[in-house]
């Protein structure tokens, strides 16, 4: 039995982060029989969220986020160093995830290389799996990432945009990076009984069709949009979907953040109130990533500003389109659907969405969910096989 350290996890308050952590931990524990330790900013919360995986969650000693300080132990620099040394001393492999941490978008890229760098200095094998990478605005960040990437034993990205960036722009040798997919494609879905129980308070039975809309409270921070303008556009979209598609719209708050600027429950409630129609409903409750996947996997169509809500739908065989602010959105969706689907049919830039009413009209009237579903079902085995391949290679590393 090997000890695996997972880094790149911020907090399972984001159900997208939970989806990543849970999918990876379950592959390593249930399938691989390994001991898993997850480095996180919210260890007690994440220990509970990942309890079924038997993963141990500890406060990340390499990265200490000021915005989550109240949710982790207070430690001196010396205590952090001592704990990081102890963790590495008992580690056989460090796996980095995070989805899209390694970009200039959020300003935290280089700090999340520390665990990998420390492991490589001690000749502990390292892997980066299912990541989107770049673009880097600061050459120093790009150089720091390349230094780590050059020593990784396994490096995979989840879409071709990142692959082209690493090879074509940053000059990483093509044999050093593999095209894979997001590990969250392997996240288990909640049982039918559990999903029905979640939907029942909203008056929905298993036979009732509906559309899901997953809004992002935090997206305006990265897109220079005003919150009121953004919420108004989402409200127009939700009401137009009800009127045109003749089915309810469920608002899916995929991120339950303790920080209001990133808590989707606030925005979902705001949209439901502004819509003023009973068919626009915010999904209530402290739901898990698997719970949300169960709801998303029953939808007729999912429109999402949270990438992992879209992945929850896609991995359940349900067509999803994204409203995004960076290349990761169109990259992952384009990779999932393949070349036969026009990227403009599955992705809208959030700035255009909020400022141009024709974008909403196109989403509501022109999205052909049946065609997207058929294409997705043909592509999905390839996408999930890529994710499973990462873990087959990890098992070979550990057996090595």
C-alpha positions in Angstrom: 0.0 0.0 0.0 1.4 3.4 -1.0 0.9 6.8 0.5 -0.3 9.5 -2.0 -0.3 13.2 -1.3 -2.9 15.3 -3.3 -2.1 19.0 -3.7 -3.9 21.7 -5.6 -7.1 21.4 -3.6 -8.4 24.7 -2.2 -11.7 23.8 -0.5 -14.6 21.4 -1.0 -16.9 24.4 -0.4 -16.7 24.5 -4.2 -18.5 21.4 -5.3 -16.2 21.5 -8.4 -13.2 21.1 -6.1 -15.0 18.4 -4.2 -15.7 16.6 -7.5 -12.0 16.6 -8.3 -10.9 15.5 -4.9 -13.5 12.8 -4.5 -13.0 11.4 -8.0 -9.2 11.2 -7.5 -9.4 9.9 -4.0 -11.9 7.2 -4.9 -9.7 6.0 -7.8 -6.7 5.8 -5.5 -8.4 4.2 -2.5 -11.2 2.0 -3.8 -9.5 1.1 -7.1 -5.9 1.3 -6.2 -5.9 0.4 -2.4 -3.7 3.4 -1.5 -3.6 5.7 1.5 -4.5 9.3 0.4 -3.8 12.6 2.2 -5.4 15.7 0.8 -3.8 19.1 1.3 -6.6 21.7 1.7 -7.5 25.1 3.2 -10.6 23.8 5.0 -9.5 20.4 6.4 -12.4 19.7 8.8 -15.0 20.5 6.2 -13.2 18.5 3.5 -12.7 15.5 5.8 -16.4 15.3 6.2 -17.1 15.9 2.5 -14.6 13.1 1.5 -15.4 10.7 4.4 -16.6 8.0 2.1 -13.3 7.8 0.3 -11.3 7.3 3.6 -8.9 10.1 2.5 -7.3 12.1 5.3 -7.6 15.9 4.9 -5.0 18.2 6.5 -4.3 21.9 6.3 -2.0 22.6 3.4 1.5 23.5 4.9 2.8 24.7 1.6 0.1 27.3 0.8 -1.8 29.2 3.5 -4.7 31.2 2.1 -5.6 34.3 4.0 -9.2 34.1 3.0 -9.7 30.7 4.7 -7.5 31.3 7.8 -10.4 30.9 10.2 -11.0 27.4 8.9 -7.6 26.0 9.5 -5.2 25.7 12.5 -3.0 28.7 13.3 0.6 27.6 12.8 4.0 29.4 12.9 6.3 29.2 9.9 8.5 26.7 11.8 5.5 24.5 12.5 4.5 24.6 8.8 7.9 23.6 7.7 8.1 20.8 10.3 4.7 19.4 9.2 5.6 19.6 5.5 8.8 17.7 6.1 6.8 15.0 8.0 4.2 14.7 5.3 6.9 14.3 2.6 8.8 11.8 4.6 5.9 9.4 4.5 4.8 10.1 0.9 5.4 7.8 -2.1 3.8 10.1 -4.8 2.6 13.7 -5.0 -0.4 14.3 -7.4 -1.2 17.9 -8.3 -4.7 18.7 -9.4 -6.9 21.9 -9.2 -8.4 22.0 -12.7 -7.1 25.5 -13.6 -4.9 26.7 -10.8 -1.9 27.0 -13.1 -2.8 30.2 -14.9 -2.4 33.9 -14.2 -6.2 34.3 -13.8 -6.2 33.9 -10.0 -2.7 34.9 -8.9 -2.0 31.7 -7.0 -0.2 29.6 -9.6 3.4 29.6 -8.4 2.6 29.0 -4.7 0.8 25.8 -5.6 4.0 24.5 -7.1 5.7 24.3 -3.7 4.6 20.8 -2.8 5.7 19.5 -6.2 9.1 21.3 -6.0 9.7 20.0 -2.5 8.9 16.5 -3.5 11.1 16.6 -6.6 14.0 17.9 -4.5 13.6 14.7 -2.4 13.3 12.5 -5.5 9.6 11.7 -4.7 7.7 10.9 -7.9 5.3 13.7 -9.0 2.3 13.8 -11.3 0.1 16.6 -12.6 -3.2 15.2 -14.0 -6.2 16.5 -15.9 -5.1 20.1 -15.7 -5.7 23.2 -17.7 -2.5 25.3 -17.9 -2.0 28.9 -18.8 -1.9 31.4 -20.2 0.8 32.9 -17.9 1.0 36.7 -18.0 4.3 36.7 -16.1 7.3 35.0 -17.7 8.5 34.1 -14.2 5.3 32.1 -13.5 5.7 30.3 -16.9 9.4 29.5 -16.1 8.5 28.2 -12.6 5.8 26.0 -14.0 8.1 24.6 -16.8 10.8 23.8 -14.2 8.4 21.6 -12.3 6.8 20.2 -15.4 10.2 19.1 -16.7 10.7 16.8 -13.7 7.2 15.4 -13.5 6.9 11.6 -13.9 3.4 12.1 -15.4 1.9 15.2 -16.9 -1.6 15.3 -18.5 -3.9 18.1 -19.5 -7.6 18.0 -20.0 -8.0 19.7 -23.3 -6.2 20.5 -26.5 -6.0 24.3 -25.9 -3.6 23.7 -23.0 -1.7 21.0 -24.9 -1.1 23.4 -27.8 -0.1 26.2 -25.3 2.5 24.0 -23.5 4.0 22.6 -26.7 3.6 25.5 -29.1 4.0 28.5 -26.8 6.1 27.3 -23.9 8.1 24.8 -25.8 7.5 21.8 -23.7 8.6 18.7 -25.6 5.5 17.0 -27.0 6.4 13.6 -25.5 6.3 15.2 -22.0 2.6 16.1 -22.0 -0.4 13.9 -22.7 -3.9 14.8 -23.6 -6.3 13.4 -21.1 -9.6 14.7 -19.5 -10.8 16.0 -16.2 -10.8 13.4 -13.4 -14.3 14.6 -12.4 -15.6 12.7 -15.4 -15.2 9.7 -13.1 -17.2 11.2 -10.2 -19.9 8.8 -9.0 -23.5 9.9 -9.4 -25.9 10.0 -6.5 -28.4 7.1 -6.4 -31.8 7.5 -8.2 -33.5 7.4 -4.8 -31.3 10.2 -3.5 -31.8 12.4 -6.6 -35.6 11.9 -6.4 -35.5 12.9 -2.7 -33.6 16.1 -3.7 -36.1 17.0 -6.4 -39.3 16.1 -4.5 -39.5 19.3 -2.4 -39.5 21.3 -5.7 -42.6 19.3 -6.9 -40.6 17.3 -9.5 -41.0 13.6 -10.2 -38.5 11.5 -12.1 -40.7 11.9 -15.2 -40.7 15.7 -15.2 -38.3 17.4 -17.6 -36.4 20.4 -16.6 -33.4 22.6 -17.5 -30.5 23.4 -15.2 -28.8 26.8 -15.0 -25.6 26.9 -12.8 -24.7 30.6 -12.1 -21.4 31.8 -10.8 -21.3 34.4 -8.1 -17.6 34.8 -8.6 -17.4 35.2 -12.3 -17.8 39.0 -12.3 -14.4 39.3 -10.5 -12.6 37.9 -13.6 -14.7 39.5 -16.3 -15.1 43.2 -15.5 -18.8 42.9 -15.4 -21.1 44.5 -12.8 -23.0 42.2 -10.5 -26.4 43.8 -11.4 -25.7 43.5 -15.1 -24.7 39.9 -14.8 -27.7 38.9 -12.6 -30.1 40.6 -14.9 -28.8 38.7 -17.9 -29.1 35.4 -16.0 -32.6 36.3 -15.0 -33.5 37.1 -18.7 -32.1 33.8 -19.7 -34.0 31.8 -17.1 -37.3 33.4 -17.8 -36.8 33.0 -21.6 -36.0 29.3 -21.2 -39.2 28.8 -19.3 -41.3 30.6 -21.8 -39.7 29.1 -24.9 -38.8 25.6 -23.8 -41.9 25.1 -21.7 -40.2 23.5 -18.7 -38.9 24.5 -15.3 -35.4 26.0 -14.8 -33.5 24.8 -11.7 -30.8 27.1 -10.5 -27.9 25.0 -9.3 -25.6 26.8 -6.8 -22.5 24.6 -7.3 -20.3 26.6 -5.0 -21.3 27.0 -1.3 -18.5 29.4 -0.4 -18.1 30.9 3.1 -16.9 34.0 1.3 -20.0 35.9 0.0 -18.2 37.0 -3.2 -18.0 33.4 -4.4 -21.2 31.9 -2.9 -23.5 30.8 -5.7 -26.5 30.4 -3.3 -26.7 34.2 -3.1 -26.9 34.7 -6.8 -29.3 31.7 -7.3 -31.7 33.2 -4.7 -31.5 36.6 -6.4 -32.3 35.2 -9.8 -35.3 33.2 -8.5 -36.7 36.3 -6.8 -36.1 38.6 -9.8 -37.7 36.0 -12.2 -41.0 36.2 -10.3 -42.3 32.9 -11.8 -42.6 29.6 -9.9 -41.0 27.7 -12.7 -37.6 29.3 -11.9 -36.4 27.6 -8.7 -33.2 27.6 -6.7 -32.1 24.1 -5.7 -31.9 24.2 -1.9 -29.9 22.2 0.6 -26.4 21.3 1.6 -25.8 19.1 -1.4 -22.7 17.2 -2.4 -21.0 17.1 -5.8 -22.5 13.7 -6.4 -26.0 15.0 -5.4 -25.6 17.8 -8.0 -24.4 15.3 -10.6 -27.5 13.3 -10.0 -29.7 16.4 -10.6 -27.7 17.5 -13.6 -27.8 14.0 -15.1 -31.6 14.1 -15.3 -31.8 17.5 -17.0 -32.8 18.0 -20.6 -30.1 20.7 -21.0 -27.6 22.3 -18.7 -26.3 25.9 -19.0 -23.4 26.6 -16.7 -21.0 29.3 -15.6 -19.2 26.7 -13.4 -17.1 24.4 -15.4 -17.5 21.4 -13.0 -21.3 21.7 -13.1 -21.0 21.4 -16.9 -18.7 18.4 -16.4 -21.3 16.9 -14.0 -23.8 17.0 -16.7 -21.6 15.9 -19.6 -20.2 13.0 -17.6 -23.8 11.9 -17.0 -24.6 12.0 -20.8 -26.5 15.3 -20.6 -25.8 18.1 -23.1 -24.2 21.2 -21.5 -23.2 24.5 -22.8 -21.0 27.0 -20.9 -21.0 30.7 -20.2 -17.3 31.3 -19.4 -14.6 33.8 -18.8 -11.5 31.9 -19.9 -10.2 29.3 -22.4 -10.8 26.5 -20.0 -14.5 26.5 -20.7 -14.5 26.3 -24.4 -11.4 24.0 -24.3 -13.0 21.4 -22.1 -16.4 21.5 -23.9 -14.8 21.5 -27.3 -12.7 18.5 -26.3 -15.7 16.6 -24.9 -18.0 17.1 -28.0 -15.3 16.8 -30.6 -14.7 18.5 -34.0 -18.2 17.9 -35.3 -19.8 20.5 -33.0 -19.1 24.2 -33.5 -17.6 25.7 -30.4 -19.9 28.7 -30.7 -22.8 26.3 -30.2 -21.6 25.2 -26.8 -19.8 28.2 -25.4 -20.6 31.9 -24.9 -18.2 34.5 -23.4 -19.8 35.9 -20.2 -19.1 39.5 -21.3 -21.0 39.0 -24.6 -23.7 37.1 -22.8 -24.4 40.0 -20.4 -24.1 42.8 -23.0 -25.6 41.4 -26.1 -29.2 40.2 -26.0 -28.7 38.1 -29.2 -26.5 35.8 -27.3 -29.4 34.9 -25.0 -31.7 34.5 -28.0 -29.2 32.1 -29.6 -28.9 30.0 -26.5 -32.6 29.8 -26.0 -33.8 29.3 -29.6 -30.9 27.7 -31.4 -29.4 25.1 -29.0 -30.3 21.7 -30.3 -30.1 19.5 -27.2 -30.9 16.4 -29.2 -28.0 16.7 -31.5 -25.6 17.6 -28.7 -26.8 14.6 -26.6 -26.2 12.2 -29.5 -22.7 13.6 -30.2 -21.9 13.5 -26.5 -22.9 9.9 -26.1 -20.7 8.9 -28.9 -17.7 10.8 -27.5 -18.2 10.1 -23.8 -16.5 6.6 -23.7 -13.3 8.2 -25.1 -13.3 11.0 -22.6 -13.8 8.8 -19.6 -11.2 6.3 -20.9 -8.7 9.1 -21.0 -9.3 9.9 -17.3 -9.0 6.3 -16.3 -5.8 6.0 -18.2 -4.2 8.6 -15.9 -4.9 6.3 -12.9 -3.6 3.3 -14.8 -0.3 5.2 -15.3 -0.3 6.3 -11.6 -0.7 2.7 -10.5 2.3 1.8 -12.6 4.3 4.6 -11.1 3.5 3.4 -7.6 4.3 -0.2 -8.5 7.6 1.0 -10.1 
